Amino acid sequence: ASGIGVSLMELAQNDSLTRTDYRILCWILSQIHHNNLLFLCHTHIAEDLKIQRANVSAAIKRLCQIGVLQKTGTKSGKINGYVLSPAFGFRGSLGEGAKLRRQEIQRFSQNSTIIPFPAAIAQ
């Protein structure tokens, strides 16, 4: 991650993300599987959003750089697997989501370049 933090406010305040990045993030949020797993076909996203595939690839790369997404190393055919940061959102059981969110927030807060989450939210 590179200085963005993990809250929606911090994401909104990031002026390095483009309108296309946010459109792709919304598309991604609509497709999350249990435990935040995703298999993202850049061509499929580009067709759905009527944008160029290269723009999809660049947006996904930026979302990975700021810590919203992380490549899992798994593939489904030629399609890369990703996981949405549980600090950002979670699809699964409430207890598991809360536990993973706290762990992710702690991991992010150890990096001094990241704006820390308010203590009330992290508890």
Summary of the structure (lengths in Angstrom):
residues: 123
radius of gyration: 14.4
end to end distance: 21.8
largest distance: 42.4
contacts: 328
relative contact order: 0.20
helix: 50%
strand: 15%
